[in-house]
């Protein structure tokens, strides 16, 4: 019985992680609606736990950095000359 419970929890957790990775915008809206409904019922801790993280940077989900600074250029790789 305990093994079935552990496997079920692992499968559900894996499904949630894959759902968040594959459908980030849809998962954000689903978890926000779940968070709002939990907050209306008075379950503040669960609502806080379910609320998705706010987007940093431009907020467009494009993966841009938080700051507008350009990344520092790396030094060019120079060939080694053997004498």
mmCIF file of the N, C-alpha and C atoms, coordinates in Angstrom:
data_MODEL
# 
_entry.id   MODEL 
# 
loop_
_atom_site.group_PDB 
_atom_site.id 
_atom_site.type_symbol 
_atom_site.label_atom_id 
_atom_site.label_alt_id 
_atom_site.label_comp_id 
_atom_site.label_asym_id 
_atom_site.label_entity_id 
_atom_site.label_seq_id 
_atom_site.pdbx_PDB_ins_code 
_atom_site.Cartn_x 
_atom_site.Cartn_y 
_atom_site.Cartn_z 
_atom_site.occupancy 
_atom_site.B_iso_or_equiv 
_atom_site.pdbx_formal_charge 
_atom_site.auth_seq_id 
_atom_site.auth_comp_id 
_atom_site.auth_asym_id 
_atom_site.auth_atom_id 
_atom_site.pdbx_PDB_model_num 
ATOM 1   N N  . UNK A 1 1  ? 0.823   -1.197 0.000   1.00 0.00 ? 1  UNK A N  1 
ATOM 2   C CA . UNK A 1 1  ? 0.000   0.000  0.000   1.00 0.00 ? 1  UNK A CA 1 
ATOM 3   C C  . UNK A 1 1  ? 0.864   1.255  0.000   1.00 0.00 ? 1  UNK A C  1 
ATOM 4   N N  . UNK A 1 2  ? 1.906   1.275  0.816   1.00 0.00 ? 2  UNK A N  1 
ATOM 5   C CA . UNK A 1 2  ? 2.789   2.439  0.895   1.00 0.00 ? 2  UNK A CA 1 
ATOM 6   C C  . UNK A 1 2  ? 3.541   2.652  -0.413  1.00 0.00 ? 2  UNK A C  1 
ATOM 7   N N  . UNK A 1 3  ? 3.922   1.557  -1.054  1.00 0.00 ? 3  UNK A N  1 
ATOM 8   C CA . UNK A 1 3  ? 4.633   1.661  -2.326  1.00 0.00 ? 3  UNK A CA 1 
ATOM 9   C C  . UNK A 1 3  ? 3.758   2.306  -3.394  1.00 0.00 ? 3  UNK A C  1 
ATOM 10  N N  . UNK A 1 4  ? 2.486   1.949  -3.411  1.00 0.00 ? 4  UNK A N  1 
ATOM 11  C CA . UNK A 1 4  ? 1.556   2.520  -4.389  1.00 0.00 ? 4  UNK A CA 1 
ATOM 12  C C  . UNK A 1 4  ? 1.411   4.018  -4.160  1.00 0.00 ? 4  UNK A C  1 
ATOM 13  N N  . UNK A 1 5  ? 1.345   4.432  -2.924  1.00 0.00 ? 5  UNK A N  1 
ATOM 14  C CA . UNK A 1 5  ? 1.229   5.851  -2.589  1.00 0.00 ? 5  UNK A CA 1 
ATOM 15  C C  . UNK A 1 5  ? 2.479   6.617  -3.017  1.00 0.00 ? 5  UNK A C  1 
ATOM 16  N N  . UNK A 1 6  ? 3.641   6.051  -2.770  1.00 0.00 ? 6  UNK A N  1 
ATOM 17  C CA . UNK A 1 6  ? 4.894   6.708  -3.154  1.00 0.00 ? 6  UNK A CA 1 
ATOM 18  C C  . UNK A 1 6  ? 4.997   6.836  -4.670  1.00 0.00 ? 6  UNK A C  1 
ATOM 19  N N  . UNK A 1 7  ? 4.671   5.780  -5.384  1.00 0.00 ? 7  UNK A N  1 
ATOM 20  C CA . UNK A 1 7  ? 4.718   5.817  -6.850  1.00 0.00 ? 7  UNK A CA 1 
ATOM 21  C C  . UNK A 1 7  ? 3.707   6.821  -7.395  1.00 0.00 ? 7  UNK A C  1 
ATOM 22  N N  . UNK A 1 8  ? 2.520   6.869  -6.822  1.00 0.00 ? 8  UNK A N  1 
ATOM 23  C CA . UNK A 1 8  ? 1.497   7.818  -7.275  1.00 0.00 ? 8  UNK A CA 1 
ATOM 24  C C  . UNK A 1 8  ? 1.962   9.258  -7.067  1.00 0.00 ? 8  UNK A C  1 
ATOM 25  N N  . UNK A 1 9  ? 2.562   9.546  -5.924  1.00 0.00 ? 9  UNK A N  1 
ATOM 26  C CA . UNK A 1 9  ? 3.059   10.899 -5.657  1.00 0.00 ? 9  UNK A CA 1 
ATOM 27  C C  . UNK A 1 9  ? 4.158   11.266 -6.641  1.00 0.00 ? 9  UNK A C  1 
ATOM 28  N N  . UNK A 1 10 ? 5.072   10.345 -6.920  1.00 0.00 ? 10 UNK A N  1 
ATOM 29  C CA . UNK A 1 10 ? 6.148   10.612 -7.871  1.00 0.00 ? 10 UNK A CA 1 
ATOM 30  C C  . UNK A 1 10 ? 5.627   10.841 -9.288  1.00 0.00 ? 10 UNK A C  1 
ATOM 31  N N  . UNK A 1 11 ? 4.639   10.071 -9.698  1.00 0.00 ? 11 UNK A N  1 
ATOM 32  C CA . UNK A 1 11 ? 4.066   10.233 -11.043 1.00 0.00 ? 11 UNK A CA 1 
ATOM 33  C C  . UNK A 1 11 ? 3.348   11.571 -11.156 1.00 0.00 ? 11 UNK A C  1 
ATOM 34  N N  . UNK A 1 12 ? 2.590   11.944 -10.139 1.00 0.00 ? 12 UNK A N  1 
ATOM 35  C CA . UNK A 1 12 ? 1.872   13.227 -10.165 1.00 0.00 ? 12 UNK A CA 1 
ATOM 36  C C  . UNK A 1 12 ? 2.866   14.381 -10.175 1.00 0.00 ? 12 UNK A C  1 
ATOM 37  N N  . UNK A 1 13 ? 3.901   14.294 -9.336  1.00 0.00 ? 13 UNK A N  1 
ATOM 38  C CA . UNK A 1 13 ? 4.915   15.350 -9.289  1.00 0.00 ? 13 UNK A CA 1 
ATOM 39  C C  . UNK A 1 13 ? 5.624   15.480 -10.645 1.00 0.00 ? 13 UNK A C  1 
ATOM 40  N N  . UNK A 1 14 ? 5.944   14.370 -11.263 1.00 0.00 ? 14 UNK A N  1 
ATOM 41  C CA . UNK A 1 14 ? 6.602   14.401 -12.573 1.00 0.00 ? 14 UNK A CA 1 
ATOM 42  C C  . UNK A 1 14 ? 5.693   15.007 -13.631 1.00 0.00 ? 14 UNK A C  1 
ATOM 43  N N  . UNK A 1 15 ? 4.418   14.680 -13.581 1.00 0.00 ? 15 UNK A N  1 
ATOM 44  C CA . UNK A 1 15 ? 3.469   15.236 -14.539 1.00 0.00 ? 15 UNK A CA 1 
ATOM 45  C C  . UNK A 1 15 ? 3.352   16.755 -14.378 1.00 0.00 ? 15 UNK A C  1 
ATOM 46  N N  . UNK A 1 16 ? 3.371   17.244 -13.151 1.00 0.00 ? 16 UNK A N  1 
ATOM 47  C CA . UNK A 1 16 ? 3.297   18.686 -12.905 1.00 0.00 ? 16 UNK A CA 1 
ATOM 48  C C  . UNK A 1 16 ? 4.549   19.378 -13.427 1.00 0.00 ? 16 UNK A C  1 
ATOM 49  N N  . UNK A 1 17 ? 5.717   18.793 -13.206 1.00 0.00 ? 17 UNK A N  1 
ATOM 50  C CA . UNK A 1 17 ? 6.965   19.389 -13.681 1.00 0.00 ? 17 UNK A CA 1 
ATOM 51  C C  . UNK A 1 17 ? 6.996   19.440 -15.200 1.00 0.00 ? 17 UNK A C  1 
ATOM 52  N N  . UNK A 1 18 ? 6.584   18.374 -15.856 1.00 0.00 ? 18 UNK A N  1 
ATOM 53  C CA . UNK A 1 18 ? 6.563   18.350 -17.324 1.00 0.00 ? 18 UNK A CA 1 
ATOM 54  C C  . UNK A 1 18 ? 5.535   19.343 -17.852 1.00 0.00 ? 18 UNK A C  1 
ATOM 55  N N  . UNK A 1 19 ? 4.385   19.454 -17.195 1.00 0.00 ? 19 UNK A N  1 
ATOM 56  C CA . UNK A 1 19 ? 3.350   20.416 -17.597 1.00 0.00 ? 19 UNK A CA 1 
ATOM 57  C C  . UNK A 1 19 ? 3.892   21.839 -17.516 1.00 0.00 ? 19 UNK A C  1 
ATOM 58  N N  . UNK A 1 20 ? 4.653   22.145 -16.467 1.00 0.00 ? 20 UNK A N  1 
ATOM 59  C CA . UNK A 1 20 ? 5.223   23.484 -16.325 1.00 0.00 ? 20 UNK A CA 1 
ATOM 60  C C  . UNK A 1 20 ? 6.286   23.761 -17.381 1.00 0.00 ? 20 UNK A C  1 
ATOM 61  N N  . UNK A 1 21 ? 7.065   22.743 -17.746 1.00 0.00 ? 21 UNK A N  1 
ATOM 62  C CA . UNK A 1 21 ? 8.130   22.933 -18.731 1.00 0.00 ? 21 UNK A CA 1 
ATOM 63  C C  . UNK A 1 21 ? 7.587   23.038 -20.155 1.00 0.00 ? 21 UNK A C  1 
ATOM 64  N N  . UNK A 1 22 ? 6.600   22.215 -20.486 1.00 0.00 ? 22 UNK A N  1 
ATOM 65  C CA . UNK A 1 22 ? 6.105   22.162 -21.859 1.00 0.00 ? 22 UNK A CA 1 
ATOM 66  C C  . UNK A 1 22 ? 5.111   23.291 -22.148 1.00 0.00 ? 22 UNK A C  1 
ATOM 67  N N  . UNK A 1 23 ? 4.256   23.611 -21.192 1.00 0.00 ? 23 UNK A N  1 
ATOM 68  C CA . UNK A 1 23 ? 3.242   24.641 -21.370 1.00 0.00 ? 23 UNK A CA 1 
ATOM 69  C C  . UNK A 1 23 ? 3.380   25.715 -20.288 1.00 0.00 ? 23 UNK A C  1 
ATOM 70  N N  . UNK A 1 24 ? 4.387   26.589 -20.382 1.00 0.00 ? 24 UNK A N  1 
ATOM 71  C CA . UNK A 1 24 ? 4.618   27.544 -19.293 1.00 0.00 ? 24 UNK A CA 1 
ATOM 72  C C  . UNK A 1 24 ? 3.497   28.564 -19.111 1.00 0.00 ? 24 UNK A C  1 
ATOM 73  N N  . UNK A 1 25 ? 2.938   29.091 -20.187 1.00 0.00 ? 25 UNK A N  1 
ATOM 74  C CA . UNK A 1 25 ? 1.876   30.098 -20.050 1.00 0.00 ? 25 UNK A CA 1 
ATOM 75  C C  . UNK A 1 25 ? 0.583   29.460 -19.556 1.00 0.00 ? 25 UNK A C  1 
ATOM 76  N N  . UNK A 1 26 ? 0.247   28.297 -20.072 1.00 0.00 ? 26 UNK A N  1 
ATOM 77  C CA . UNK A 1 26 ? -0.963  27.609 -19.641 1.00 0.00 ? 26 UNK A CA 1 
ATOM 78  C C  . UNK A 1 26 ? -0.851  27.178 -18.190 1.00 0.00 ? 26 UNK A C  1 
ATOM 79  N N  . UNK A 1 27 ? 0.305   26.675 -17.798 1.00 0.00 ? 27 UNK A N  1 
ATOM 80  C CA . UNK A 1 27 ? 0.472   26.258 -16.409 1.00 0.00 ? 27 UNK A CA 1 
ATOM 81  C C  . UNK A 1 27 ? 0.417   27.456 -15.474 1.00 0.00 ? 27 UNK A C  1 
ATOM 82  N N  . UNK A 1 28 ? 0.946   28.599 -15.917 1.00 0.00 ? 28 UNK A N  1 
ATOM 83  C CA . UNK A 1 28 ? 0.871   29.805 -15.100 1.00 0.00 ? 28 UNK A CA 1 
ATOM 84  C C  . UNK A 1 28 ? -0.561  30.237 -14.848 1.00 0.00 ? 28 UNK A C  1 
ATOM 85  N N  . UNK A 1 29 ? -1.388  30.195 -15.899 1.00 0.00 ? 29 UNK A N  1 
ATOM 86  C CA . UNK A 1 29 ? -2.784  30.595 -15.724 1.00 0.00 ? 29 UNK A CA 1 
ATOM 87  C C  . UNK A 1 29 ? -3.562  29.570 -14.897 1.00 0.00 ? 29 UNK A C  1 
ATOM 88  N N  . UNK A 1 30 ? -3.244  28.280 -15.067 1.00 0.00 ? 30 UNK A N  1 
ATOM 89  C CA . UNK A 1 30 ? -3.928  27.242 -14.290 1.00 0.00 ? 30 UNK A CA 1 
ATOM 90  C C  . UNK A 1 30 ? -3.584  27.371 -12.810 1.00 0.00 ? 30 UNK A C  1 
ATOM 91  N N  . UNK A 1 31 ? -2.302  27.536 -12.508 1.00 0.00 ? 31 UNK A N  1 
ATOM 92  C CA . UNK A 1 31 ? -1.901  27.651 -11.110 1.00 0.00 ? 31 UNK A CA 1 
ATOM 93  C C  . UNK A 1 31 ? -2.364  28.961 -10.487 1.00 0.00 ? 31 UNK A C  1 
ATOM 94  N N  . UNK A 1 32 ? -2.477  30.032 -11.279 1.00 0.00 ? 32 UNK A N  1 
ATOM 95  C CA . UNK A 1 32 ? -2.998  31.291 -10.750 1.00 0.00 ? 32 UNK A CA 1 
ATOM 96  C C  . UNK A 1 32 ? -4.478  31.160 -10.410 1.00 0.00 ? 32 UNK A C  1 
ATOM 97  N N  . UNK A 1 33 ? -5.244  30.476 -11.259 1.00 0.00 ? 33 UNK A N  1 
ATOM 98  C CA . UNK A 1 33 ? -6.669  30.282 -10.955 1.00 0.00 ? 33 UNK A CA 1 
ATOM 99  C C  . UNK A 1 33 ? -6.851  29.362 -9.745  1.00 0.00 ? 33 UNK A C  1 
ATOM 100 N N  . UNK A 1 34 ? -6.014  28.328 -9.630  1.00 0.00 ? 34 UNK A N  1 
ATOM 101 C CA . UNK A 1 34 ? -6.065  27.470 -8.442  1.00 0.00 ? 34 UNK A CA 1 
ATOM 102 C C  . UNK A 1 34 ? -5.708  28.261 -7.180  1.00 0.00 ? 34 UNK A C  1 
ATOM 103 N N  . UNK A 1 35 ? -4.720  29.134 -7.295  1.00 0.00 ? 35 UNK A N  1 
ATOM 104 C CA . UNK A 1 35 ? -4.307  29.956 -6.168  1.00 0.00 ? 35 UNK A CA 1 
ATOM 105 C C  . UNK A 1 35 ? -5.417  30.920 -5.756  1.00 0.00 ? 35 UNK A C  1 
ATOM 106 N N  . UNK A 1 36 ? -6.077  31.520 -6.735  1.00 0.00 ? 36 UNK A N  1 
ATOM 107 C CA . UNK A 1 36 ? -7.175  32.447 -6.420  1.00 0.00 ? 36 UNK A CA 1 
ATOM 108 C C  . UNK A 1 36 ? -8.343  31.729 -5.755  1.00 0.00 ? 36 UNK A C  1 
ATOM 109 N N  . UNK A 1 37 ? -8.672  30.536 -6.220  1.00 0.00 ? 37 UNK A N  1 
ATOM 110 C CA . UNK A 1 37 ? -9.783  29.808 -5.604  1.00 0.00 ? 37 UNK A CA 1 
ATOM 111 C C  . UNK A 1 37 ? -9.440  29.350 -4.186  1.00 0.00 ? 37 UNK A C  1 
ATOM 112 N N  . UNK A 1 38 ? -8.171  28.973 -3.962  1.00 0.00 ? 38 UNK A N  1 
ATOM 113 C CA . UNK A 1 38 ? -7.758  28.594 -2.604  1.00 0.00 ? 38 UNK A CA 1 
ATOM 114 C C  . UNK A 1 38 ? -7.771  29.801 -1.676  1.00 0.00 ? 38 UNK A C  1 
ATOM 115 N N  . UNK A 1 39 ? -7.417  30.953 -2.197  1.00 0.00 ? 39 UNK A N  1 
ATOM 116 C CA . UNK A 1 39 ? -7.413  32.163 -1.384  1.00 0.00 ? 39 UNK A CA 1 
ATOM 117 C C  . UNK A 1 39 ? -8.836  32.577 -1.011  1.00 0.00 ? 39 UNK A C  1 
ATOM 118 N N  . UNK A 1 40 ? -9.781  32.367 -1.910  1.00 0.00 ? 40 UNK A N  1 
ATOM 119 C CA . UNK A 1 40 ? -11.181 32.680 -1.608  1.00 0.00 ? 40 UNK A CA 1 
ATOM 120 C C  . UNK A 1 40 ? -11.738 31.766 -0.527  1.00 0.00 ? 40 UNK A C  1 
ATOM 121 N N  . UNK A 1 41 ? -11.254 30.534 -0.466  1.00 0.00 ? 41 UNK A N  1 
ATOM 122 C CA . UNK A 1 41 ? -11.718 29.598 0.552   1.00 0.00 ? 41 UNK A CA 1 
ATOM 123 C C  . UNK A 1 41 ? -11.012 29.789 1.881   1.00 0.00 ? 41 UNK A C  1 
ATOM 124 N N  . UNK A 1 42 ? -9.995  30.671 1.912   1.00 0.00 ? 42 UNK A N  1 
ATOM 125 C CA . UNK A 1 42 ? -9.298  30.953 3.149   1.00 0.00 ? 42 UNK A CA 1 
ATOM 126 C C  . UNK A 1 42 ? -8.059  30.128 3.380   1.00 0.00 ? 42 UNK A C  1 
ATOM 127 N N  . UNK A 1 43 ? -7.588  29.452 2.365   1.00 0.00 ? 43 UNK A N  1 
ATOM 128 C CA . UNK A 1 43 ? -6.393  28.623 2.479   1.00 0.00 ? 43 UNK A CA 1 
ATOM 129 C C  . UNK A 1 43 ? -5.199  29.436 1.971   1.00 0.00 ? 43 UNK A C  1 
ATOM 130 N N  . UNK A 1 44 ? -4.746  30.373 2.776   1.00 0.00 ? 44 UNK A N  1 
ATOM 131 C CA . UNK A 1 44 ? -3.724  31.328 2.351   1.00 0.00 ? 44 UNK A CA 1 
ATOM 132 C C  . UNK A 1 44 ? -2.383  30.648 2.079   1.00 0.00 ? 44 UNK A C  1 
ATOM 133 N N  . UNK A 1 45 ? -2.006  29.701 2.899   1.00 0.00 ? 45 UNK A N  1 
ATOM 134 C CA . UNK A 1 45 ? -0.704  29.044 2.723   1.00 0.00 ? 45 UNK A CA 1 
ATOM 135 C C  . UNK A 1 45 ? -0.667  28.243 1.423   1.00 0.00 ? 45 UNK A C  1 
ATOM 136 N N  . UNK A 1 46 ? -1.727  27.512 1.142   1.00 0.00 ? 46 UNK A N  1 
ATOM 137 C CA . UNK A 1 46 ? -1.792  26.733 -0.100  1.00 0.00 ? 46 UNK A CA 1 
ATOM 138 C C  . UNK A 1 46 ? -1.846  27.665 -1.304  1.00 0.00 ? 46 UNK A C  1 
ATOM 139 N N  . UNK A 1 47 ? -2.576  28.772 -1.181  1.00 0.00 ? 47 UNK A N  1 
ATOM 140 C CA . UNK A 1 47 ? -2.661  29.736 -2.277  1.00 0.00 ? 47 UNK A CA 1 
ATOM 141 C C  . UNK A 1 47 ? -1.300  30.354 -2.560  1.00 0.00 ? 47 UNK A C  1 
ATOM 142 N N  . UNK A 1 48 ? -0.546  30.647 -1.515  1.00 0.00 ? 48 UNK A N  1 
ATOM 143 C CA . UNK A 1 48 ? 0.783   31.220 -1.676  1.00 0.00 ? 48 UNK A CA 1 
ATOM 144 C C  . UNK A 1 48 ? 1.724   30.205 -2.327  1.00 0.00 ? 48 UNK A C  1 
ATOM 145 N N  . UNK A 1 49 ? 1.584   28.944 -1.969  1.00 0.00 ? 49 UNK A N  1 
ATOM 146 C CA . UNK A 1 49 ? 2.424   27.892 -2.517  1.00 0.00 ? 49 UNK A CA 1 
ATOM 147 C C  . UNK A 1 49 ? 2.108   27.637 -3.998  1.00 0.00 ? 49 UNK A C  1 
ATOM 148 N N  . UNK A 1 50 ? 0.829   27.752 -4.387  1.00 0.00 ? 50 UNK A N  1 
ATOM 149 C CA . UNK A 1 50 ? 0.428   27.476 -5.766  1.00 0.00 ? 50 UNK A CA 1 
ATOM 150 C C  . UNK A 1 50 ? 0.667   28.645 -6.713  1.00 0.00 ? 50 UNK A C  1 
ATOM 151 N N  . UNK A 1 51 ? 0.767   29.869 -6.165  1.00 0.00 ? 51 UNK A N  1 
ATOM 152 C CA . UNK A 1 51 ? 0.913   31.052 -7.001  1.00 0.00 ? 51 UNK A CA 1 
ATOM 153 C C  . UNK A 1 51 ? 2.213   30.979 -7.788  1.00 0.00 ? 51 UNK A C  1 
ATOM 154 N N  . UNK A 1 52 ? 2.132   31.168 -9.125  1.00 0.00 ? 52 UNK A N  1 
ATOM 155 C CA . UNK A 1 52 ? 3.352   31.108 -9.944  1.00 0.00 ? 52 UNK A CA 1 
ATOM 156 C C  . UNK A 1 52 ? 4.251   32.308 -9.668  1.00 0.00 ? 52 UNK A C  1 
ATOM 157 N N  . UNK A 1 53 ? 5.538   32.119 -9.907  1.00 0.00 ? 53 UNK A N  1 
ATOM 158 C CA . UNK A 1 53 ? 6.511   33.193 -9.702  1.00 0.00 ? 53 UNK A CA 1 
ATOM 159 C C  . UNK A 1 53 ? 6.292   34.275 -10.748 1.00 0.00 ? 53 UNK A C  1 
ATOM 160 N N  . UNK A 1 54 ? 6.506   35.523 -10.341 1.00 0.00 ? 54 UNK A N  1 
ATOM 161 C CA . UNK A 1 54 ? 6.352   36.624 -11.280 1.00 0.00 ? 54 UNK A CA 1 
ATOM 162 C C  . UNK A 1 54 ? 7.523   36.631 -12.251 1.00 0.00 ? 54 UNK A C  1 
ATOM 163 N N  . UNK A 1 55 ? 7.254   37.073 -13.448 1.00 0.00 ? 55 UNK A N  1 
ATOM 164 C CA . UNK A 1 55 ? 8.282   37.093 -14.487 1.00 0.00 ? 55 UNK A CA 1 
ATOM 165 C C  . UNK A 1 55 ? 9.249   38.231 -14.236 1.00 0.00 ? 55 UNK A C  1 
ATOM 166 N N  . UNK A 1 56 ? 10.517  37.960 -14.433 1.00 0.00 ? 56 UNK A N  1 
ATOM 167 C CA . UNK A 1 56 ? 11.539  38.989 -14.289 1.00 0.00 ? 56 UNK A CA 1 
ATOM 168 C C  . UNK A 1 56 ? 11.922  39.495 -15.671 1.00 0.00 ? 56 UNK A C  1 
ATOM 169 N N  . UNK A 1 57 ? 12.497  40.643 -15.730 1.00 0.00 ? 57 UNK A N  1 
ATOM 170 C CA . UNK A 1 57 ? 12.920  41.199 -17.008 1.00 0.00 ? 57 UNK A CA 1 
ATOM 171 C C  . UNK A 1 57 ? 11.770  41.902 -17.693 1.00 0.00 ? 57 UNK A C  1 
ATOM 172 N N  . UNK A 1 58 ? 11.604  41.670 -18.963 1.00 0.00 ? 58 UNK A N  1 
ATOM 173 C CA . UNK A 1 58 ? 10.573  42.371 -19.725 1.00 0.00 ? 58 UNK A CA 1 
ATOM 174 C C  . UNK A 1 58 ? 9.184   41.813 -19.445 1.00 0.00 ? 58 UNK A C  1 
ATOM 175 N N  . UNK A 1 59 ? 9.076   40.631 -18.897 1.00 0.00 ? 59 UNK A N  1 
ATOM 176 C CA . UNK A 1 59 ? 7.779   40.058 -18.572 1.00 0.00 ? 59 UNK A CA 1 
ATOM 177 C C  . UNK A 1 59 ? 7.091   39.410 -19.752 1.00 0.00 ? 59 UNK A C  1 
ATOM 178 N N  . UNK A 1 60 ? 7.744   39.382 -20.885 1.00 0.00 ? 60 UNK A N  1 
ATOM 179 C CA . UNK A 1 60 ? 7.141   38.805 -22.067 1.00 0.00 ? 60 UNK A CA 1 
ATOM 180 C C  . UNK A 1 60 ? 7.393   37.318 -22.208 1.00 0.00 ? 60 UNK A C  1 
ATOM 181 N N  . UNK A 1 61 ? 8.143   36.759 -21.308 1.00 0.00 ? 61 UNK A N  1 
ATOM 182 C CA . UNK A 1 61 ? 8.443   35.343 -21.401 1.00 0.00 ? 61 UNK A CA 1 
ATOM 183 C C  . UNK A 1 61 ? 9.444   35.018 -22.486 1.00 0.00 ? 61 UNK A C  1 
ATOM 184 N N  . UNK A 1 62 ? 10.214  36.033 -22.902 1.00 0.00 ? 62 UNK A N  1 
ATOM 185 C CA . UNK A 1 62 ? 11.155  35.822 -23.988 1.00 0.00 ? 62 UNK A CA 1 
ATOM 186 C C  . UNK A 1 62 ? 12.507  35.325 -23.504 1.00 0.00 ? 62 UNK A C  1 
ATOM 187 N N  . UNK A 1 63 ? 12.708  35.282 -22.205 1.00 0.00 ? 63 UNK A N  1 
ATOM 188 C CA . UNK A 1 63 ? 13.959  34.802 -21.664 1.00 0.00 ? 63 UNK A CA 1 
ATOM 189 C C  . UNK A 1 63 ? 15.029  35.860 -21.580 1.00 0.00 ? 63 UNK A C  1 
ATOM 190 N N  . UNK A 1 64 ? 14.629  37.132 -21.677 1.00 0.00 ? 64 UNK A N  1 
ATOM 191 C CA . UNK A 1 64 ? 15.629  38.191 -21.584 1.00 0.00 ? 64 UNK A CA 1 
ATOM 192 C C  . UNK A 1 64 ? 16.056  38.392 -20.133 1.00 0.00 ? 64 UNK A C  1 
ATOM 193 N N  . UNK A 1 65 ? 17.195  38.980 -19.941 1.00 0.00 ? 65 UNK A N  1 
ATOM 194 C CA . UNK A 1 65 ? 17.746  39.161 -18.607 1.00 0.00 ? 65 UNK A CA 1 
ATOM 195 C C  . UNK A 1 65 ? 16.995  40.243 -17.849 1.00 0.00 ? 65 UNK A C  1 
ATOM 196 N N  . UNK A 1 66 ? 17.170  40.271 -16.535 1.00 0.00 ? 66 UNK A N  1 
ATOM 197 C CA . UNK A 1 66 ? 16.512  41.263 -15.698 1.00 0.00 ? 66 UNK A CA 1 
ATOM 198 C C  . UNK A 1 66 ? 17.038  42.649 -16.009 1.00 0.00 ? 66 UNK A C  1 
ATOM 199 N N  . UNK A 1 67 ? 18.321  42.804 -16.191 1.00 0.00 ? 67 UNK A N  1 
ATOM 200 C CA . UNK A 1 67 ? 18.900  44.110 -16.487 1.00 0.00 ? 67 UNK A CA 1 
ATOM 201 C C  . UNK A 1 67 ? 19.048  44.277 -17.996 1.00 0.00 ? 67 UNK A C  1 
ATOM 202 N N  . UNK A 1 68 ? 19.145  45.508 -18.398 1.00 0.00 ? 68 UNK A N  1 
ATOM 203 C CA . UNK A 1 68 ? 19.273  45.811 -19.818 1.00 0.00 ? 68 UNK A CA 1 
ATOM 204 C C  . UNK A 1 68 ? 20.726  45.780 -20.288 1.00 0.00 ? 68 UNK A C  1 
ATOM 205 N N  . UNK A 1 69 ? 21.664  45.522 -19.379 1.00 0.00 ? 69 UNK A N  1 
ATOM 206 C CA . UNK A 1 69 ? 23.077  45.518 -19.727 1.00 0.00 ? 69 UNK A CA 1 
ATOM 207 C C  . UNK A 1 69 ? 23.381  44.404 -20.721 1.00 0.00 ? 69 UNK A C  1 
ATOM 208 N N  . UNK A 1 70 ? 24.275  44.721 -21.639 1.00 0.00 ? 70 UNK A N  1 
ATOM 209 C CA . UNK A 1 70 ? 24.710  43.712 -22.595 1.00 0.00 ? 70 UNK A CA 1 
ATOM 210 C C  . UNK A 1 70 ? 25.689  42.780 -21.901 1.00 0.00 ? 70 UNK A C  1 
ATOM 211 N N  . UNK A 1 71 ? 25.669  41.514 -22.211 1.00 0.00 ? 71 UNK A N  1 
ATOM 212 C CA . UNK A 1 71 ? 26.631  40.606 -21.579 1.00 0.00 ? 71 UNK A CA 1 
ATOM 213 C C  . UNK A 1 71 ? 28.050  40.963 -21.985 1.00 0.00 ? 71 UNK A C  1 
ATOM 214 N N  . UNK A 1 72 ? 28.963  40.805 -21.054 1.00 0.00 ? 72 UNK A N  1 
ATOM 215 C CA . UNK A 1 72 ? 30.358  41.133 -21.325 1.00 0.00 ? 72 UNK A CA 1 
ATOM 216 C C  . UNK A 1 72 ? 30.912  40.194 -22.399 1.00 0.00 ? 72 UNK A C  1 
ATOM 217 N N  . UNK A 1 73 ? 31.681  40.768 -23.309 1.00 0.00 ? 73 UNK A N  1 
ATOM 218 C CA . UNK A 1 73 ? 32.254  39.955 -24.379 1.00 0.00 ? 73 UNK A CA 1 
ATOM 219 C C  . UNK A 1 73 ? 33.386  39.113 -23.814 1.00 0.00 ? 73 UNK A C  1 
ATOM 220 N N  . UNK A 1 74 ? 33.440  37.895 -24.253 1.00 0.00 ? 74 UNK A N  1 
ATOM 221 C CA . UNK A 1 74 ? 34.500  36.997 -23.824 1.00 0.00 ? 74 UNK A CA 1 
ATOM 222 C C  . UNK A 1 74 ? 35.758  37.277 -24.631 1.00 0.00 ? 74 UNK A C  1 
ATOM 223 N N  . UNK A 1 75 ? 36.891  37.038 -24.020 1.00 0.00 ? 75 UNK A N  1 
ATOM 224 C CA . UNK A 1 75 ? 38.152  37.218 -24.719 1.00 0.00 ? 75 UNK A CA 1 
ATOM 225 C C  . UNK A 1 75 ? 38.267  36.181 -25.834 1.00 0.00 ? 75 UNK A C  1 
ATOM 226 N N  . UNK A 1 76 ? 38.844  36.605 -26.934 1.00 0.00 ? 76 UNK A N  1 
ATOM 227 C CA . UNK A 1 76 ? 38.989  35.689 -28.059 1.00 0.00 ? 76 UNK A CA 1 
ATOM 228 C C  . UNK A 1 76 ? 39.962  34.570 -27.704 1.00 0.00 ? 76 UNK A C  1 
ATOM 229 N N  . UNK A 1 77 ? 39.655  33.411 -28.191 1.00 0.00 ? 77 UNK A N  1 
ATOM 230 C CA . UNK A 1 77 ? 40.541  32.275 -27.978 1.00 0.00 ? 77 UNK A CA 1 
ATOM 231 C C  . UNK A 1 77 ? 41.650  32.353 -29.008 1.00 0.00 ? 77 UNK A C  1 
ATOM 232 N N  . UNK A 1 78 ? 42.871  32.345 -28.519 1.00 0.00 ? 78 UNK A N  1 
ATOM 233 C CA . UNK A 1 78 ? 43.999  32.434 -29.424 1.00 0.00 ? 78 UNK A CA 1 
ATOM 234 C C  . UNK A 1 78 ? 44.690  31.088 -29.521 1.00 0.00 ? 78 UNK A C  1 
ATOM 235 N N  . UNK A 1 79 ? 45.169  30.813 -30.704 1.00 0.00 ? 79 UNK A N  1 
ATOM 236 C CA . UNK A 1 79 ? 45.828  29.540 -30.951 1.00 0.00 ? 79 UNK A CA 1 
ATOM 237 C C  . UNK A 1 79 ? 47.177  29.504 -30.247 1.00 0.00 ? 79 UNK A C  1 
ATOM 238 N N  . UNK A 1 80 ? 47.581  28.335 -29.818 1.00 0.00 ? 80 UNK A N  1 
ATOM 239 C CA . UNK A 1 80 ? 48.877  28.156 -29.177 1.00 0.00 ? 80 UNK A CA 1 
ATOM 240 C C  . UNK A 1 80 ? 49.905  27.898 -30.261 1.00 0.00 ? 80 UNK A C  1 
ATOM 241 N N  . UNK A 1 81 ? 50.988  28.665 -30.221 1.00 0.00 ? 81 UNK A N  1 
ATOM 242 C CA . UNK A 1 81 ? 52.043  28.480 -31.212 1.00 0.00 ? 81 UNK A CA 1 
ATOM 243 C C  . UNK A 1 81 ? 53.190  27.756 -30.547 1.00 0.00 ? 81 UNK A C  1 
ATOM 244 N N  . UNK A 1 82 ? 53.520  26.606 -31.075 1.00 0.00 ? 82 UNK A N  1 
ATOM 245 C CA . UNK A 1 82 ? 54.606  25.810 -30.537 1.00 0.00 ? 82 UNK A CA 1 
ATOM 246 C C  . UNK A 1 82 ? 55.905  26.212 -31.203 1.00 0.00 ? 82 UNK A C  1 
ATOM 247 N N  . UNK A 1 83 ? 56.956  26.326 -30.447 1.00 0.00 ? 83 UNK A N  1 
ATOM 248 C CA . UNK A 1 83 ? 58.262  26.717 -30.992 1.00 0.00 ? 83 UNK A CA 1 
ATOM 249 C C  . UNK A 1 83 ? 59.154  25.522 -31.145 1.00 0.00 ? 83 UNK A C  1 
# 
